[in-house]
Amino acid sequence: MKDHTGKLLRNTILYIPAQFLPPAIQFATTVGWTYLLDPASFGIVTFVIAAQEITAYMGITAWSLYVLRYHTRFVDGDADRFRLMDNRMAVYAVLVQIMMSIPILWTLGAATGASLFLATAFYLTTRTLLMHYGEWARAEHRIAPYTTAQLIGTGAGSGLSIIAILSLGPLPAVALGAQALGQLVALLILCGQIGVRLRLGVFDAAIFGEVRRYGVPLIVGGVLGWAAGNGIRVLVQYSEGPVALGLMSVGWGLGQRIASVLSMLLTAAAYPLAVGNLERGDRRGALSQVSLNGVFLLAILAPAFVGVMLLSKPLTNLLIAENFRETTIVILPIAMLAAALRGLRLHTSDQTMLLLERTDVSMYVTMIETALNLVFCAIGLHFAGVYGAALGMLLGTAIACVGGFSYSFALLGLPIPPSGTLIRILLTTGVMGFVVRSLPEPTTIPALVIVILAGVLCYAVFIVLAFPACRVLLEKQVRRLSGAPA
């Protein structure tokens, strides 16, 4: 277990720039958009960005996950064959992104002019390919190219979007097109770093057959999973209109983004390690790695949610434009908790299913979650507006989370974390929450930063005191980095 923990911490540290900085930039960009875009335009832009996940599942996500899971099998003898098939799949993905732009804009009820259509297709294409080739880099444990692509894609895209809106006007097409341009620059750099060559080759039916077996449940589950996390956007759009969608999207999008970033902070490093253990025949070690990831994930998500819940009002009042604030204050912590539960399930329970090739079960869990979320969301929307819709999504997600973990523990052999470990994490989170709640409510950004840092410091101190093994591992890492003798 110590070996698993050491590898996870070491690789997680290396992945931190790519996993933390781009979302931080996106967070700042979203905040900036609340001042530059009206609610309806904000709703269109953020919906297209959220919809990229579902268009990717229709195009290349299943192949990307196949590459991440089975890349090592093709390294020695069939690397060229694998690359050529990848080129085919990339072309297919581009075509799908272009075609999917039409139904996305139709769903929004947006005027599908040429500029908005082209900007949407450009954004979806560049984002999808950048994510796919980022998975190639992860599969090859090439952290530097992965990090470079994420930083350039997000930084350039976000910066250009702000400049373009200020220069050309607050239009959705302007924001999306500028984002896509930055992503294109990052994509070209990444392709050069990992050796992508423009050769179409011959369609490989044998590989495609394996991908179809492995990936079809992932496609179905991914599409349904998008609905499970974003169905509220569609329901609010049709029931309340584009302005309500824009007002709701700030809190829902930021809450989901925070939880997603924290979930991926460990998963980027953990999953390749688990795959490596399984490929070497160490099933127990692979599952232990996933279980350990779940424990660390809980230790990150629990205090983050408590912090967001306690600081939602000052955070929103200080950062978000005034016409978005009232809705965001309430929606943000609900969205954060729903996304945290979903992230915990996806990156622990569902990851176990992917690892052991039980993608069919993962699909069924997602189907149940989607059905529950849409039903509860519709009921909540009818009786309590967008706030009830958000609570409905939270209820469905919580039920699916419990069901997914129960299956993985009982039937797949995922190790159950020691109850003492979980209790210590929750108690430490409670202490941090008490400290944050005891401090005066911040009324300026510097005061908000001080309160957040106080909470982080308090949690870090008490978590190290609660887990002496973490202190030993951290000391070893510090000695390793400093060159001091162990």
C-alpha positions in Angstrom: 0.0 0.0 0.0 2.9 2.4 0.8 4.2 1.8 -2.7 0.8 2.6 -4.3 0.6 5.8 -2.2 4.1 6.9 -3.0 3.6 6.5 -6.8 0.2 8.2 -6.6 1.5 11.2 -4.7 4.6 11.5 -6.9 2.6 11.4 -10.2 -0.2 13.6 -8.8 2.4 16.3 -8.0 3.7 16.1 -11.5 0.1 16.4 -12.9 -0.9 19.3 -10.7 0.0 22.2 -13.1 -2.2 20.6 -15.9 -5.0 19.7 -13.6 -5.2 22.9 -11.5 -4.1 25.9 -13.6 -6.4 25.4 -16.7 -9.5 25.1 -14.6 -8.5 28.1 -12.5 -8.2 30.0 -15.7 -11.5 28.8 -16.9 -13.1 29.7 -13.6 -11.7 33.3 -13.9 -12.9 33.4 -17.5 -16.4 32.3 -16.5 -16.5 35.0 -13.9 -15.3 37.6 -16.5 -18.1 36.5 -18.9 -20.7 37.3 -16.3 -19.7 40.9 -16.7 -19.2 40.9 -20.5 -22.2 38.8 -21.6 -25.9 39.1 -21.0 -27.6 36.0 -19.4 -29.0 34.7 -22.6 -25.6 34.9 -24.4 -23.8 33.4 -21.3 -26.3 30.5 -21.4 -25.5 29.8 -25.1 -21.8 29.8 -24.6 -21.7 27.7 -21.5 -24.2 25.2 -22.9 -22.0 24.7 -26.0 -19.0 24.2 -23.8 -20.9 21.7 -21.6 -22.3 19.9 -24.7 -18.8 19.3 -26.0 -18.6 16.3 -23.6 -21.6 14.6 -25.3 -20.4 15.3 -28.8 -17.0 13.8 -27.9 -18.8 10.7 -26.7 -20.5 10.5 -30.0 -17.2 10.9 -31.8 -14.0 9.7 -30.1 -14.2 9.4 -26.3 -14.7 5.6 -26.4 -11.6 5.4 -28.6 -9.7 7.7 -26.3 -10.5 5.5 -23.3 -9.5 2.4 -25.3 -6.1 4.1 -26.1 -5.6 4.9 -22.4 -6.5 1.4 -21.3 -4.8 -0.7 -24.0 -2.0 1.5 -25.3 0.7 -0.6 -23.7 -0.3 -3.7 -25.7 0.5 -2.0 -29.0 3.8 -0.4 -28.1 6.2 -3.1 -29.2 4.9 -4.7 -32.4 1.8 -2.8 -33.6 2.5 0.8 -32.8 2.3 2.0 -36.4 -0.9 0.1 -37.0 -2.4 1.6 -33.8 -1.4 5.1 -34.9 -3.0 4.7 -38.4 -6.2 3.6 -36.8 -6.1 6.6 -34.5 -5.9 8.9 -37.5 -9.0 7.3 -38.9 -10.9 7.8 -35.7 -9.8 11.4 -35.5 -11.2 12.2 -38.9 -14.5 10.5 -37.9 -14.5 12.6 -34.7 -14.1 15.8 -36.7 -17.1 15.0 -38.9 -19.2 14.2 -35.9 -18.4 17.5 -34.2 -19.5 19.4 -37.3 -22.7 17.5 -37.6 -23.6 17.7 -33.9 -23.3 21.5 -34.0 -26.8 21.8 -35.6 -28.8 19.9 -33.0 -27.0 21.6 -30.2 -27.9 25.1 -31.4 -31.4 23.8 -32.2 -31.8 22.6 -28.6 -30.9 26.1 -27.4 -33.4 27.7 -29.7 -30.6 30.0 -30.9 -30.5 31.7 -34.3 -28.3 29.3 -36.2 -26.5 31.9 -38.4 -23.4 31.0 -40.2 -21.1 32.7 -37.7 -22.5 30.9 -34.7 -22.6 27.5 -36.4 -19.0 27.8 -37.6 -17.8 29.0 -34.2 -19.6 26.1 -32.5 -18.2 23.5 -34.9 -14.7 25.0 -34.6 -14.9 25.0 -30.8 -16.2 21.4 -30.6 -13.6 20.0 -33.1 -10.5 21.6 -31.5 -11.6 20.8 -28.0 -12.4 17.2 -28.7 -9.1 16.5 -30.6 -7.1 18.4 -27.9 -8.6 16.2 -25.2 -8.0 13.0 -27.2 -4.4 13.6 -27.9 -4.0 14.6 -24.3 -5.1 11.1 -23.5 -2.4 9.8 -25.8 0.2 11.7 -23.8 -1.2 10.3 -20.6 -1.2 6.8 -21.9 2.5 7.2 -22.7 3.2 8.9 -19.3 4.3 12.0 -21.1 3.3 14.5 -18.5 5.2 17.5 -20.0 3.4 17.5 -23.4 0.1 16.9 -21.7 0.7 19.8 -19.3 1.8 22.2 -22.1 -1.3 21.4 -24.2 -3.7 22.0 -21.3 -2.0 25.3 -20.3 -1.8 26.7 -23.8 -5.2 25.6 -24.9 -7.0 27.1 -21.9 -4.8 30.1 -21.4 -4.7 31.2 -25.0 -8.4 30.4 -25.6 -9.6 32.2 -22.5 -7.4 35.2 -23.1 -8.5 35.5 -26.7 -12.2 35.2 -25.8 -12.0 38.2 -23.4 -10.0 40.3 -26.0 -12.4 39.3 -28.8 -15.5 40.2 -26.8 -14.1 43.6 -25.9 -13.0 44.2 -29.5 -15.8 42.6 -31.6 -18.8 42.7 -29.3 -20.5 40.4 -26.7 -21.6 37.7 -29.1 -21.6 34.0 -28.5 -19.9 33.3 -31.8 -17.1 35.7 -30.8 -16.5 34.0 -27.5 -16.6 30.4 -28.9 -14.5 31.2 -32.0 -11.7 32.9 -29.9 -11.6 29.9 -27.5 -11.3 27.5 -30.5 -8.4 29.5 -31.9 -6.4 29.1 -28.7 -7.2 25.4 -28.6 -6.0 25.0 -32.2 -2.6 26.5 -31.3 -2.3 24.0 -28.4 -3.5 21.1 -30.6 -0.8 21.8 -33.2 1.9 21.9 -30.6 0.7 18.7 -28.9 0.5 16.8 -32.1 4.1 17.7 -32.9 5.3 16.7 -29.5 3.7 13.2 -29.5 4.4 12.5 -33.1 1.0 12.6 -34.8 1.4 12.2 -38.6 -1.2 13.0 -41.3 -1.5 9.5 -42.7 -5.0 8.1 -43.2 -4.0 4.4 -43.7 -6.4 1.5 -43.9 -9.4 1.0 -41.6 -8.5 -1.7 -39.1 -11.5 -3.9 -38.6 -9.9 -6.1 -35.9 -9.1 -3.1 -33.7 -12.4 -1.6 -34.3 -14.1 -4.8 -33.3 -12.4 -4.6 -29.9 -13.2 -1.0 -29.5 -16.8 -1.6 -30.3 -17.0 -4.3 -27.7 -15.3 -2.2 -25.1 -16.6 1.2 -26.2 -20.3 0.9 -27.1 -21.4 0.7 -23.5 -19.2 3.7 -22.8 -20.8 5.7 -25.6 -24.3 4.9 -24.3 -23.2 5.5 -20.8 -21.4 8.8 -21.7 -24.4 10.2 -23.5 -26.7 9.3 -20.6 -24.0 10.5 -18.2 -24.1 13.9 -19.9 -27.8 14.0 -19.4 -27.3 13.0 -15.8 -25.1 16.0 -15.2 -26.5 18.5 -17.6 -30.2 17.5 -18.1 -31.1 20.4 -15.9 -29.8 22.8 -18.6 -32.2 21.5 -21.2 -35.2 21.3 -18.9 -34.6 24.9 -17.6 -34.2 26.1 -21.2 -37.5 24.6 -22.3 -39.4 25.4 -19.2 -38.1 28.8 -18.1 -36.3 30.2 -21.2 -32.8 31.3 -22.1 -32.5 34.0 -19.5 -33.2 31.5 -16.7 -30.8 29.1 -18.3 -28.0 31.7 -18.2 -28.8 32.7 -14.6 -28.7 29.1 -13.4 -25.7 28.1 -15.5 -23.3 30.2 -13.5 -23.7 28.4 -10.2 -24.3 25.0 -11.8 -21.3 25.3 -14.1 -18.9 26.6 -11.5 -20.0 24.0 -8.9 -19.5 21.2 -11.4 -16.2 22.6 -12.6 -14.8 22.8 -9.1 -15.7 19.2 -8.2 -14.6 17.9 -11.6 -11.2 19.6 -11.3 -10.6 18.2 -7.8 -11.7 14.7 -9.0 -9.3 14.7 -11.9 -6.5 16.0 -9.7 -5.8 12.4 -8.6 -7.3 10.4 -11.4 -4.9 11.7 -14.0 -2.1 9.9 -12.2 -4.0 7.0 -10.5 -5.7 5.3 -13.4 -2.6 4.7 -15.5 -1.0 3.3 -12.4 -3.9 0.9 -11.8 -3.8 -0.2 -15.5 -0.1 -0.9 -15.2 -0.7 -3.1 -12.2 -3.5 -5.0 -13.9 -1.5 -5.6 -17.1 1.2 -7.1 -15.0 -1.3 -9.5 -13.5 -1.7 -7.8 -10.2 -5.5 -7.5 -9.9 -5.4 -6.9 -6.2 -2.8 -4.2 -6.5 -4.9 -2.5 -9.3 -8.1 -2.5 -7.2 -6.1 -1.3 -4.1 -4.8 1.6 -6.2 -8.4 2.6 -7.2 -9.6 2.2 -3.6 -6.8 4.4 -2.4 -7.7 7.0 -5.0 -11.2 7.0 -3.7 -10.0 7.7 -0.2 -7.8 10.5 -1.3 -10.6 11.9 -3.4 -13.0 12.0 -0.5 -10.2 13.7 1.5 -10.2 16.5 -1.1 -13.9 16.7 -2.1 -15.3 16.8 1.5 -13.5 19.9 2.7 -13.9 21.6 -0.7 -17.7 21.2 -0.5 -17.9 22.4 3.1 -15.8 25.4 2.1 -18.0 26.2 -0.9 -21.2 25.8 1.2 -19.9 28.2 3.9 -18.5 30.8 1.5 -21.0 30.7 -1.3 -22.5 34.1 -0.4 -19.3 36.1 -0.1 -17.7 34.3 -3.0 -20.6 35.1 -5.3 -21.0 38.7 -4.1 -17.3 39.4 -4.6 -16.8 37.7 -8.0 -20.0 37.4 -9.9 -21.9 40.1 -11.8 -24.8 41.5 -9.8 -27.7 40.1 -12.0 -26.4 36.6 -11.6 -25.8 36.6 -7.9 -29.1 35.7 -6.3 -29.4 32.5 -8.2 -25.7 31.6 -8.0 -25.6 31.8 -4.1 -28.2 29.0 -3.8 -27.2 26.9 -6.8 -23.5 26.8 -6.3 -23.3 24.5 -3.2 -26.0 22.2 -4.5 -24.1 21.8 -7.8 -20.9 21.3 -6.0 -22.3 18.5 -3.8 -24.0 16.8 -6.7 -20.8 16.9 -8.9 -18.7 15.8 -5.9 -20.8 12.7 -5.4 -20.8 11.9 -9.1 -17.1 12.5 -9.4 -16.4 10.2 -6.4 -18.5 7.5 -8.1 -17.0 7.9 -11.6 -13.4 7.9 -10.5 -13.7 5.1 -8.0 -16.7 2.8 -8.6 -17.1 3.3 -12.3 -13.3 3.2 -12.8 -13.3 -0.2 -11.2 -15.8 -1.3 -13.8 -13.8 0.1 -16.7 -10.6 -1.5 -15.3 -12.2 -4.9 -15.1 -14.0 -4.5 -18.5 -17.5 -4.3 -17.0 -18.5 -1.3 -19.0 -22.0 -2.8 -19.4 -22.6 -2.4 -15.6 -21.2 1.2 -15.7 -23.7 1.9 -18.5 -26.6 0.5 -16.4 -25.7 2.6 -13.4 -25.5 5.7 -15.5 -28.9 4.8 -17.1 -30.5 4.6 -13.7 -28.8 7.8 -12.6 -30.0 9.7 -15.7 -33.6 8.5 -15.3 -33.6 9.5 -11.6 -32.1 12.9 -12.2 -34.4 13.8 -15.0 -37.5 12.7 -13.1 -36.5 14.4 -9.9 -35.3 17.5 -11.7 -38.6 17.9 -13.6 -40.6 17.5 -10.4 -38.4 20.0 -8.6 -38.5 22.4 -11.4 -42.3 22.2 -11.5 -42.7 22.9 -7.7 -39.8 25.1 -6.9 -38.2 26.5 -10.1 -34.5 26.2 -10.8 -33.7 25.6 -7.1 -36.0 22.6 -7.0 -34.5 21.4 -10.2 -31.0 21.5 -8.7 -32.1 19.6 -5.6 -33.7 17.0 -7.8 -30.4 16.4 -9.6 -28.7 16.1 -6.3 -31.1 13.5 -5.0 -30.8 11.3 -8.2 -27.0 11.5 -8.1 -26.8 10.5 -4.5 -29.0 7.4 -5.0 -26.8 6.3 -8.0 -23.6 6.9 -6.0 -24.8 4.6 -3.3 -25.9 1.9 -5.8 -22.6 2.1 -7.8 -20.4 1.7 -4.8 -22.5 -1.1 -3.3 -22.1 -3.1 -6.5 -18.3 -2.5 -6.8 -17.7 -3.4 -3.2 -19.9 -6.5 -3.2 -19.3 -8.0 -6.6 -16.1 -6.6 -8.1 -13.9 -6.9 -5.1 -13.1 -3.2 -4.7 -11.5 -2.9 -1.2 -13.7 -1.1 1.3 -11.7 1.7 3.0 -11.3 1.3 6.8 -14.1 3.0 8.6 -11.5 4.7 10.9 -9.9 6.3 7.9 -13.2 7.7 6.7 -14.2 8.9 10.1 -10.9 10.8 10.6 -11.4 12.5 7.2 -14.9 13.6 8.1 -13.9 14.8 11.6 -11.0 16.8 10.1 -13.4 18.3 7.6 -15.7 19.3 10.5 -12.9 21.0 12.3 -12.0 23.0 9.2 -15.6 24.0 8.7 -15.8 25.2 12.3 -12.7 27.3 11.9 -14.0 28.9 8.6 -17.5 29.5 10.1 -15.9 31.2 13.2 -14.1 33.7 11.1 -15.8 37.0 10.1 -17.6 36.9 6.7 -15.2 38.3 4.2 -16.3 41.5 2.4 -13.2 42.0 0.2 -11.3 39.7 -2.1 -8.1 39.8 0.0 -10.2 38.9 3.1 -11.8 36.0 1.1 -8.4 34.7 0.2 -7.3 34.9 3.8 -10.3 32.9 5.0 -9.8 30.3 2.2 -6.1 30.0 3.1 -6.9 29.7 6.8 -9.3 26.8 6.0 -6.8 25.1 3.7 -4.0 25.4 6.3 -6.2 24.2 9.1 -7.3 21.1 7.1 -3.7 20.3 6.0 -2.4 20.5 9.6 -5.2 18.3 11.1 -5.1 15.8 8.2 -1.4 15.3 8.7 -1.9 14.9 12.5 -4.8 12.4 11.8 -2.7 10.3 9.4 1.0 9.9 10.5 1.7 7.8 7.4 1.0 10.9 5.2 3.5 12.9 7.2 6.2 10.2 6.6 5.5 10.1 2.9 5.5 13.9 2.6 8.8 14.0 4.4 10.3 11.5 2.0 9.1 13.5 -1.0 10.6 16.7 0.4 13.9 15.0 1.0 13.8 13.5 -2.5 13.1 16.9 -4.1 15.7 18.7 -2.0 18.4 16.0 -2.5 18.8 15.4 1.2 19.6 11.9 2.4 16.6 9.8 3.4 
